Structure formats: C-alpha cells, structure tokens
Amino acid sequence: LTWYTAAPIAIVSAFVYVFFPMRQERVALAGAEVRAHSIAQMTAFTVGPALAFADWETVDEAVAAACQNLDLAWLLLLDTDGGTLGAPFGPERFAEAFPAGRDVAGGLTRDGRHLAVVTAIPASASGARLCLGLSLEGMRTEVAASRQHMAWIALSVFACGLIAAYGVSTVVTRPLRHVVETFDQVAAGDLSRRVTVAAEDEIGQLARAFNRMVDHLEAAHAE
C-alpha cells in the first residue's frame, strides 16, 4: 500500500521537476527572441538611411545605442561578401558562433549559448544585413536555479507523500496484524481467543465474521 501510494506521488514530483523549468526556459527563450528582433529591427531602421548616405558617425552611434543592452553578444553590419561595415561589436563571439562567416542564420547557435537574429537593412542599396546575437547565459543560469529549486520541492513533496502513505498503511495494517495474530492462536487450538472489534469498517466486519466462526467452532467442539 505504501509503494502503490508513493508511485503516483513520485510521478507527480518528477513532472513538477521536469515540466516547470522546461516551461520557464521556453517562455524565457520566446521573450529573448522578441527582444532580439525588436533591437535588430530598430537598429536596422536607424542605420539604413545612414548607410545610404555613408554617414558612418550615425551608424556607429546606432550600434553603440543598441550595445547598451547587457545581454548583447555581438552586433555587426554585414555586406554581401560577409565583410563588416562600420564599427562591429563583439566580432570575436560572432566568429566563434559562425566560423564560415557567410553561413549566418537566425535562431539558436550550435552551442545553444546565443540567439542570433539576421535582418535586412532597409534603404541599403548594397544589400547589407544586420546580424545580432543575444547571450543566453543569464537565462540558462536562472533556469538552472529554478530547476534546482524545483528539485527540492519535488523531493519534499515525495518525502511528505511517502511519510503520509506509510502512516496510512500503518493505521490500516495494525488491526490486520492483530487479526492475524488471533487467527494463529485459534489455529493453535486456543478457541477462547476473539478478535477485538475496534471499528465499524471492513476490518471490523472481518473481525465479527471471524468471531462468529470461532463461536460455532467452539460450540461444535464442545458438543
């Protein structure tokens, strides 16, 4: 009874441990993606006319403004050949994420540490693109802390459930042990033994039936 009761509690505890941190990571990743696209589109909209007029000072100011975001890993303006325009931010981290240079794609990087966004720069005759990367280290740290927190919660729920199940099974099996002991004594020949009826539940009904059986047996034996 203890283990049958503990098994569903263990399943619920495992579900709590797995589901909630996974959901938190999915929501946080979706929020990071929205934020990355917003920064990329705003910056591309600003630098587009500046690139058309070769106003590099405005381009550098727009890039510097976007770099105020603490999670920003890189922000580069790429031409059609994969070269950078203006003053790039974080080219080393960009090179680690995209060693080939031209094979730049949006989404999670291969190592899962960054979220990349690639968008075309409007009003740019050269077909320039803006490539932005957000670091996911902070998000991963929060999810790891949440997963550890959920692990303690799941373990506490399982331990409390196991203790409760053991207590319930003890309450149920204690009268049964008394019944079994009386059965053994009667089987050994002591027909004066009777089971104490302590409740009106199923065990009490079993005790009454057994006592009636022993009464008939004792009467038959005496006769």
Residue frames relative to the residue before (quaternion, step in Angstrom):
aa qw qx qy qz dx dy dz
L 1.0000 0.0000 0.0000 0.0000 0.00 0.00 0.00
T 0.6290 0.5437 -0.3316 0.4459 3.56 1.03 -0.80
W 0.7290 0.4302 -0.2531 0.4685 3.55 0.79 -1.00
Y 0.6205 0.5245 -0.3563 0.4615 3.60 1.03 -0.61
T 0.6641 0.4758 -0.2983 0.4935 3.56 1.10 -0.67
A 0.6744 0.5101 -0.2954 0.4446 3.57 1.02 -0.81
A 0.5788 0.6139 -0.3842 0.3748 3.61 1.07 -0.62
P 0.6846 0.4449 -0.3198 0.4808 3.69 0.78 -0.80
I 0.6179 0.5336 -0.3525 0.4573 3.58 1.06 -0.68
A 0.6398 0.5157 -0.3243 0.4685 3.59 1.02 -0.76
I 0.6376 0.5192 -0.3288 0.4645 3.59 1.01 -0.78
V 0.6559 0.4993 -0.3109 0.4732 3.59 0.94 -0.87
S 0.6476 0.5177 -0.3217 0.4572 3.60 0.96 -0.84
A 0.6572 0.4961 -0.3110 0.4745 3.58 0.96 -0.84
F 0.6272 0.5333 -0.3341 0.4589 3.58 1.04 -0.75
V 0.6409 0.5166 -0.3206 0.4686 3.58 0.97 -0.86
Y 0.6745 0.5101 -0.2958 0.4443 3.58 0.94 -0.91
V 0.7357 0.4227 -0.2331 0.4752 3.59 0.95 -0.86
F 0.7243 0.4987 -0.2760 0.3880 3.59 0.73 -1.07
F 0.7343 0.4698 -0.2790 0.4028 3.59 0.61 -1.10
P 0.6641 0.4522 -0.3423 0.4871 3.69 0.84 -0.67
M 0.6213 0.5325 -0.3502 0.4558 3.61 1.04 -0.70
R 0.6577 0.4943 -0.3093 0.4769 3.57 0.97 -0.85
Q 0.6372 0.5242 -0.3304 0.4583 3.58 0.97 -0.80
E 0.6538 0.5048 -0.3160 0.4668 3.60 0.96 -0.82
R 0.6504 0.5149 -0.3204 0.4573 3.59 0.97 -0.82
V 0.6660 0.4877 -0.3047 0.4752 3.59 0.95 -0.86
A 0.6606 0.5035 -0.3125 0.4609 3.59 0.94 -0.87
L 0.6476 0.5115 -0.3232 0.4632 3.58 1.00 -0.76
A 0.6381 0.5111 -0.3288 0.4727 3.59 1.01 -0.75
G 0.6498 0.5078 -0.3182 0.4676 3.59 0.99 -0.77
A 0.6448 0.5109 -0.3212 0.4692 3.59 1.02 -0.79
E 0.6380 0.5276 -0.3296 0.4538 3.57 1.04 -0.74
V 0.6411 0.5071 -0.3221 0.4776 3.59 0.98 -0.82
R 0.6673 0.5000 -0.3066 0.4590 3.58 0.93 -0.88
A 0.6501 0.5166 -0.3220 0.4547 3.59 0.95 -0.82
H 0.6617 0.4931 -0.3117 0.4711 3.59 0.93 -0.83
S 0.6341 0.5307 -0.3380 0.4495 3.60 0.99 -0.76
I 0.6693 0.4885 -0.3033 0.4705 3.59 0.88 -0.93
A 0.6649 0.5143 -0.3082 0.4455 3.57 0.92 -0.92
Q 0.6906 0.4798 -0.2948 0.4539 3.59 0.84 -0.91
M 0.6482 0.5076 -0.3255 0.4650 3.60 0.97 -0.79
T 0.6723 0.4865 -0.3016 0.4695 3.58 0.93 -0.87
A 0.6515 0.5122 -0.3194 0.4595 3.60 0.95 -0.84
F 0.6432 0.5190 -0.3249 0.4597 3.58 1.01 -0.77
T 0.6718 0.4972 -0.2966 0.4620 3.59 1.08 -0.71
V 0.7506 0.4171 -0.2319 0.4570 3.58 0.83 -0.97
G 0.4875 0.6909 -0.4313 0.3146 3.62 1.17 -0.34
P 0.7161 0.4086 -0.2693 0.4977 3.64 0.66 -0.98
A 0.6267 0.5468 -0.3512 0.4300 3.60 1.03 -0.72
L 0.6486 0.4972 -0.3197 0.4794 3.57 1.03 -0.73
A 0.6240 0.5497 -0.3455 0.4348 3.57 1.02 -0.73
F 0.7602 0.3235 -0.1810 0.5336 3.58 1.08 -0.70
A 0.4468 -0.7147 0.4343 0.3178 3.58 1.31 0.26
D 0.3327 0.7259 -0.5201 0.3029 3.57 1.02 0.85
W 0.1266 -0.8531 0.5033 0.0530 3.55 0.30 1.27
E 0.5780 0.5779 -0.3892 0.4249 3.57 1.11 -0.48
T 0.6621 0.4827 -0.3029 0.4867 3.58 0.97 -0.82
V 0.6146 0.5447 -0.3459 0.4537 3.58 1.04 -0.74
D 0.6856 0.4776 -0.2907 0.4662 3.57 0.86 -0.95
E 0.6378 0.5208 -0.3347 0.4581 3.59 1.02 -0.70
A 0.6470 0.5113 -0.3213 0.4655 3.61 1.00 -0.78
V 0.6476 0.5017 -0.3152 0.4791 3.57 1.02 -0.82
A 0.6545 0.5123 -0.3150 0.4582 3.59 0.95 -0.85
A 0.6380 0.5209 -0.3325 0.4595 3.60 1.02 -0.74
A 0.6635 0.4914 -0.3089 0.4720 3.59 0.98 -0.79
C 0.6489 0.5435 -0.3165 0.4282 3.58 1.11 -0.65
Q 0.4703 0.6620 -0.4518 0.3693 3.58 1.24 0.03
N 0.5504 0.5917 -0.3975 0.4347 3.58 1.24 -0.34
L 0.4332 -0.7481 0.4432 0.2373 3.57 -0.61 1.15
D 0.6933 0.4765 -0.2823 0.4611 3.59 1.10 -0.59
L 0.4684 0.6893 -0.4466 0.3256 3.59 1.24 -0.06
A 0.2385 -0.7878 0.5574 0.1088 3.56 -0.77 1.08
W 0.7782 -0.1337 0.0847 0.6077 3.59 1.03 -0.76
L 0.0163 -0.7496 0.6612 0.0265 3.51 -1.33 0.41
L 0.0830 0.8096 -0.5671 0.1268 3.55 -0.44 1.27
L 0.2672 -0.7029 0.6317 0.1882 3.51 -1.26 0.57
L 0.1127 -0.8266 0.5513 0.0095 3.56 -0.50 1.23
D 0.3315 -0.7127 0.5767 0.2228 3.54 -1.07 0.76
T 0.7455 -0.4124 0.2704 0.4485 3.60 -1.25 -0.03
D 0.6933 0.4596 -0.2762 0.4814 3.61 1.16 -0.49
G 0.5875 -0.5946 0.3656 0.4095 3.59 1.26 0.04
G 0.5046 0.6419 -0.4326 0.3824 3.58 1.25 0.10
T 0.4797 -0.6749 0.4856 0.2804 3.55 -1.23 0.45
L 0.2415 -0.7401 0.6147 0.1271 3.52 -1.21 0.70
G 0.8074 0.2071 -0.1631 0.5279 3.56 -0.93 0.82
A 0.6744 -0.4571 0.3799 0.4381 3.55 -1.28 -0.47
P 0.2432 -0.7982 0.5299 0.1514 3.62 -0.32 1.15
F 0.2685 -0.7316 0.6026 0.1722 3.53 -1.24 0.52
G 0.8555 0.0757 -0.0881 0.5046 3.58 -0.83 1.04
P 0.1650 0.8182 -0.5425 0.0948 3.67 0.83 0.76
E 0.5974 0.5717 -0.3772 0.4171 3.60 1.10 -0.57
R 0.6805 0.4709 -0.2918 0.4796 3.58 0.89 -0.91
F 0.6107 0.5391 -0.3443 0.4668 3.57 1.12 -0.67
A 0.6631 0.5065 -0.3042 0.4597 3.58 0.94 -0.85
E 0.6316 0.5184 -0.3384 0.4668 3.59 1.07 -0.65
A 0.6902 0.4751 -0.2807 0.4681 3.59 1.00 -0.82
F 0.7953 0.1274 -0.0456 0.5909 3.60 1.04 -0.79
P 0.1599 -0.8319 0.5239 0.0889 3.60 0.24 1.21
A 0.6622 0.5263 -0.3216 0.4255 3.61 1.01 -0.72
G 0.4294 -0.7228 0.4540 0.2952 3.60 1.14 -0.40
R 0.7909 0.3017 -0.1714 0.5041 3.58 0.60 -1.07
D 0.6611 0.5102 -0.3107 0.4540 3.59 1.11 -0.62
V 0.1946 0.7933 -0.5420 0.1977 3.53 0.67 1.15
A 0.0466 0.7961 -0.5984 0.0775 3.56 -0.75 1.05
G 0.4901 -0.6606 0.4852 0.2967 3.52 -1.18 0.57
G 0.5812 0.5724 -0.4438 0.3709 3.55 -1.27 0.36
L 0.7332 -0.3783 0.3044 0.4760 3.54 -1.28 -0.29
T 0.4420 -0.6620 0.5323 0.2881 3.54 -1.08 0.71
R 0.7075 -0.4848 0.3020 0.4162 3.55 -1.25 0.30
D 0.7059 0.4416 -0.2703 0.4833 3.57 1.00 -0.72
G 0.4535 -0.7216 0.4263 0.3032 3.61 1.27 -0.12
R 0.5343 0.6580 -0.3891 0.3607 3.58 1.25 0.15
H 0.7880 0.2311 -0.1166 0.5586 3.58 1.19 -0.45
L 0.2730 -0.7100 0.6245 0.1768 3.50 -1.33 0.47
A 0.1570 -0.8176 0.5521 0.0466 3.57 -0.54 1.19
V 0.0863 -0.7601 0.6432 0.0326 3.53 -1.17 0.76
V 0.0648 -0.7780 0.6249 0.0100 3.55 -0.89 0.98
T 0.0728 0.7991 -0.5903 0.0879 3.57 -0.76 1.04
A 0.4931 -0.6461 0.4945 0.3079 3.54 -1.10 0.68
I 0.3832 -0.7108 0.5437 0.2289 3.55 -1.10 0.76
P 0.3561 -0.7510 0.5076 0.2270 3.63 -0.55 1.06
A 0.8150 0.2529 -0.2102 0.4771 3.54 -1.29 0.50
S 0.5502 0.5820 -0.4148 0.4318 3.58 1.20 0.47
A 0.3274 -0.7806 0.5015 0.1791 3.57 -0.48 1.18
S 0.6564 0.5366 -0.3134 0.4278 3.59 1.13 -0.51
G 0.4646 -0.6889 0.4434 0.3361 3.61 1.23 -0.05
A 0.2431 0.7997 -0.5139 0.1932 3.57 1.09 0.66
R 0.2079 -0.7604 0.6053 0.1106 3.49 -1.24 0.59
L 0.3037 -0.7124 0.5993 0.2028 3.50 -1.25 0.52
C 0.0835 -0.7864 0.6117 0.0187 3.56 -0.85 1.02
L 0.0330 -0.8049 0.5899 -0.0547 3.52 -0.66 1.20
G 0.0774 -0.7985 0.5960 0.0346 3.56 -1.07 0.76
L 0.1804 -0.7685 0.6063 0.0964 3.55 -0.94 0.93
S 0.4002 -0.6980 0.5389 0.2495 3.54 -0.99 0.83
L 0.2540 -0.7806 0.5583 0.1202 3.57 -0.98 0.92
E 0.3460 0.7671 -0.4867 0.2346 3.58 1.25 0.21
G 0.6552 0.5115 -0.3218 0.4533 3.58 0.94 -0.84
M 0.6505 0.5090 -0.3119 0.4696 3.56 0.98 -0.84
R 0.6509 0.5129 -0.3195 0.4596 3.58 0.95 -0.88
T 0.6385 0.5283 -0.3283 0.4532 3.58 1.01 -0.78
E 0.6584 0.5015 -0.3079 0.4693 3.58 0.97 -0.87
V 0.6590 0.4997 -0.3151 0.4655 3.58 0.95 -0.84
A 0.6380 0.5215 -0.3318 0.4593 3.60 1.00 -0.78
A 0.6495 0.4991 -0.3145 0.4798 3.59 1.01 -0.82
S 0.6461 0.5091 -0.3175 0.4718 3.58 1.02 -0.78
R 0.6448 0.5172 -0.3258 0.4588 3.57 0.99 -0.79
Q 0.6402 0.5075 -0.3244 0.4769 3.59 1.02 -0.75
H 0.6370 0.5219 -0.3196 0.4688 3.57 1.02 -0.82
M 0.6689 0.4910 -0.2953 0.4736 3.57 0.95 -0.89
A 0.5985 0.5612 -0.3643 0.4406 3.58 1.09 -0.63
W 0.6604 0.4873 -0.3083 0.4810 3.58 0.97 -0.82
I 0.6369 0.5169 -0.3327 0.4653 3.59 1.00 -0.77
A 0.6679 0.5005 -0.3038 0.4594 3.58 0.89 -0.96
L 0.6534 0.5080 -0.3142 0.4651 3.58 0.99 -0.83
S 0.6491 0.5108 -0.3182 0.4653 3.58 1.01 -0.80
V 0.6443 0.5132 -0.3234 0.4658 3.58 0.98 -0.85
F 0.6641 0.5016 -0.3110 0.4590 3.58 0.93 -0.87
A 0.6609 0.5051 -0.3141 0.4577 3.59 0.92 -0.89
C 0.6652 0.4889 -0.3109 0.4710 3.60 0.91 -0.87
G 0.6537 0.5106 -0.3156 0.4608 3.58 0.99 -0.82
L 0.6502 0.5148 -0.3177 0.4597 3.57 1.02 -0.81
I 0.6498 0.5039 -0.3170 0.4726 3.58 1.00 -0.82
A 0.6570 0.5037 -0.3125 0.4658 3.58 0.97 -0.86
A 0.6537 0.5062 -0.3181 0.4639 3.58 0.97 -0.84
Y 0.6460 0.5082 -0.3249 0.4679 3.58 1.00 -0.78
G 0.6468 0.5177 -0.3258 0.4556 3.58 1.01 -0.79
V 0.6500 0.5087 -0.3148 0.4686 3.57 0.99 -0.86
S 0.6750 0.4925 -0.3037 0.4578 3.57 0.88 -0.93
T 0.6213 0.5343 -0.3468 0.4563 3.58 1.09 -0.66
V 0.6408 0.5173 -0.3212 0.4675 3.58 0.99 -0.85
V 0.6862 0.4816 -0.2883 0.4628 3.57 1.00 -0.82
T 0.7538 0.4317 -0.2298 0.4388 3.58 0.83 -0.95
R 0.5313 0.6358 -0.4268 0.3622 3.62 1.13 -0.39
P 0.6875 0.4363 -0.3111 0.4902 3.68 0.81 -0.79
L 0.6092 0.5481 -0.3623 0.4441 3.59 1.08 -0.61
R 0.6300 0.5234 -0.3402 0.4620 3.59 1.02 -0.74
H 0.6313 0.5236 -0.3318 0.4661 3.57 1.05 -0.76
V 0.6360 0.5210 -0.3243 0.4679 3.58 1.02 -0.82
V 0.6637 0.5049 -0.3103 0.4564 3.59 0.89 -0.92
E 0.6352 0.5264 -0.3375 0.4533 3.60 0.96 -0.80
T 0.6584 0.4912 -0.3117 0.4775 3.59 0.98 -0.84
F 0.5954 0.5600 -0.3599 0.4499 3.60 1.04 -0.74
D 0.6796 0.5037 -0.2883 0.4486 3.55 0.87 -0.99
Q 0.6562 0.5117 -0.3146 0.4568 3.58 0.99 -0.82
V 0.6493 0.4939 -0.3160 0.4843 3.58 1.02 -0.80
A 0.6475 0.5188 -0.3219 0.4561 3.58 0.98 -0.81
A 0.6568 0.5026 -0.3109 0.4683 3.57 1.18 -0.57
G 0.6757 -0.5261 0.2785 0.4348 3.62 1.29 -0.01
D 0.5679 0.5817 -0.3946 0.4281 3.60 1.24 -0.08
L 0.1115 -0.8429 0.5256 0.0280 3.58 0.07 1.31
S 0.5622 0.6031 -0.3964 0.4038 3.59 1.25 0.03
R 0.5534 0.6266 -0.3913 0.3847 3.57 1.26 -0.23
R 0.0341 -0.7761 0.6296 0.0079 3.53 -1.11 0.80
V 0.4692 -0.6544 0.5154 0.2933 3.53 -1.19 0.58
T 0.4112 -0.6988 0.5300 0.2484 3.58 -0.91 0.92
V 0.2686 -0.7518 0.5829 0.1515 3.58 -0.77 1.07
A 0.0845 -0.8461 0.5263 0.0026 3.56 -0.24 1.29
A 0.8043 0.1182 -0.0535 0.5799 3.62 1.15 -0.35
E 0.4935 -0.6544 0.4944 0.2896 3.52 -1.35 0.22
D 0.4347 0.7015 -0.4598 0.3279 3.57 1.15 0.49
E 0.7776 -0.3277 0.2394 0.4801 3.57 -1.28 -0.29
I 0.6400 0.5139 -0.3340 0.4634 3.59 1.04 -0.72
G 0.6256 0.5260 -0.3367 0.4674 3.59 1.07 -0.68
Q 0.6336 0.5129 -0.3264 0.4784 3.60 1.05 -0.75
L 0.6342 0.5184 -0.3267 0.4715 3.57 1.03 -0.80
A 0.6509 0.5203 -0.3190 0.4515 3.59 0.98 -0.86
R 0.6532 0.5041 -0.3202 0.4655 3.61 0.94 -0.81
A 0.6513 0.5093 -0.3219 0.4613 3.59 0.91 -0.87
F 0.6585 0.4988 -0.3163 0.4663 3.57 0.97 -0.82
N 0.6527 0.5098 -0.3270 0.4552 3.59 0.94 -0.85
R 0.6349 0.5120 -0.3395 0.4686 3.63 0.99 -0.74
M 0.6330 0.5308 -0.3295 0.4571 3.57 1.01 -0.81
V 0.6762 0.4798 -0.2991 0.4723 3.59 0.95 -0.89
D 0.5961 0.5529 -0.3642 0.4542 3.62 1.10 -0.67
H 0.6749 0.4753 -0.2922 0.4829 3.59 0.88 -0.92
L 0.6521 0.5179 -0.3203 0.4516 3.56 0.99 -0.78
E 0.6578 0.5003 -0.3069 0.4721 3.57 1.00 -0.86
A 0.6509 0.5039 -0.3259 0.4649 3.59 0.99 -0.82
A 0.6537 0.4995 -0.3172 0.4718 3.59 0.92 -0.83
H 0.6539 0.5124 -0.3204 0.4552 3.56 0.97 -0.80
A 0.6543 0.5021 -0.3143 0.4701 3.58 1.00 -0.83
E 0.6506 0.5067 -0.3224 0.4647 3.59 0.99 -0.80
